[in-house]
Amino acid sequence: MRKFMMVMLLSAVAAAPAAYASPGFDFGANIARTTTSGYGNSSDFGLTAGYDFNRSMGVEGGYESLMGYEMTLLSVSALDRYRISDHIHLLGLLGMSYWTESPTGKYKASGIDPLLGLGLSYRLTKAVSIRAEYQFIPHFNGLGTNLNTFLLGVNFRF
């Protein structure tokens, strides 16, 4: 499944220059706090890499290490930005997540679930922005519980 998600992301990135103007790559890092009912909280860290088709649309791939749950999460999402002011953008994400528990984890499971996100970014310079975001994975892990993640991060555009 990881291969499938990476092929989807790479295909979108490869096709974008022919279809859109103002392309650009970005890379980010974040810290996060994840909660889910019945399973406690987790302190997390993650990385993102993306490609902007234009000023408002792009794709993004992500990696999150959910340390409290001993699992990793890979995601591929469509990213939409709505300009509020010169420096502030509203963010929306719609994608898929592939999660897997660590081999030392309690359950040794994996799965695929939808991912929804909403956030704000503040552009510090043309190349650097900070970001606050909420991500939601409904019915996570097939257990009927939701995964709620609050992220703070920094992104670099090049």
N, C-alpha and C positions, 0 to 999 in steps of 0.2 A: 504494500500500500504506500510506503514511503516513496518508492520509485514512481508510482503513478502521480502522487502529489507534486514531486519535483519535476516530472515531465510537463505537467500542466503549467507550472510556474515558468519554466524555461521556454515553453511554447509561446506563452503570452508575451514574455519579454522579447523573444526573437521577432515576433510579428509586429510589435508596437511601432518601430521606427518607420515602417512603410505606411502605417495608417494614421499617425498623429504627429502634430508639430510640438515643439518645445519639450522634447523628452529629457529625462534625467534620472539618475540612479540615486538612491539614498540608503543609508545604513544607520541603524540605531541600536541603543542599549537601554534596558529598563530594569527597574526593581518593581516588585509587585507584592500584593497581599491577596491571597485567594481564600475564599470561604465556601463551604458547602454544608448543608444541614446534616447532622449526624456524623460528620467526619472531621470536624474541627477546622483549624486555620492552617495556612501554609505561607511562609515567606519564600518568595520566588525571585529569580532573575531571568532575563531573556535577551535575545537579540532579534533584530528584524532587518530584512533587506528588501528593497522594493524598487519598482520602476514606475515613474510618473509618465503617463502618456501625454498629459498636458497639465495645466495648473490646477485642475480639479479632479482628475481621474487617474487611477493607477492600480497596480497590483502589489501585494506585499506577502512575503513569506516570513514566518516567525518560528522561533524556537524558545520554549519556556521550560525551565527546570523548576518543578514544583517540589521543593525539598521536603516539606512537611508530609507530602503524600507519597514520596519516593517514586515520582513519575516524571516523564518528559512529555511535552506536547509540541507537535509540529502543526503549523497551520498555513493555509493559502487563502488569501482574501482579496476581494475587490475593495478598493479604497476610494471613497468619494470625499472631496473637500468642498465646503461652502465658505466663501470669504465673508467674514463679518466686518473686518477692517483690514488695513494694510498689513497688520501683524498677526491678527487672530483668525483662525479657521476652525469651523466645526467639522469634525471627522465622523464618517460613518463607515463601518466595515461589515461585509457579508462574506462568509467563507465556510471552509470546512477545517476541522481539526482532527488530527490523528494522535492519539495518546497511547502511551505504553507505560506499564509499571516497571520499575527497576527489577532486575533479576533477584535482588535481595528483598524486594517488597513482599508484603503479606499475601497479595492476591495473584500476582503474575498474569495480568490480563492486559488486553489492548482493545481499541475500538475507534470508530469514526463517528463524529457528531458535528452538527452545524455550529457555527460560531457567529455571533452578532456583537458588534462593538459600536460605542459612541464616545466621542471625546472632543477635546479642544487642543489646538496647538498654538504656540506663540512663537513667531519668528524673531529670533534675536539678531541674526544677520541673514544675508542671502543664502548662506550655506548651513546655518545652524538654527535649529528650533527645539523647543522643549514641548513636551506632550503629556497630558493627563488623559487617561482613557479608562473606560469600564468595558470589560468583555464578559459576555454571557454565553454559556454553553448549556442549553436546555436538556434535561433528562440525561445528564452526564452518566457515563459508565453503565447505562441500562438499568440504573438503580432507582430511577424516578426522582433523582435529586438534581439540582441545578448547580453548576460551577460558576461562581461570581468572582471576577478578578479585577482589582483596581491597580492600574499601572502608572508609574511616573517614569518618563524617559527623555532622552536627548537623541535627536536625529541630525545626521550630517548629509547634506546633498552635494553631489559632485557630478 
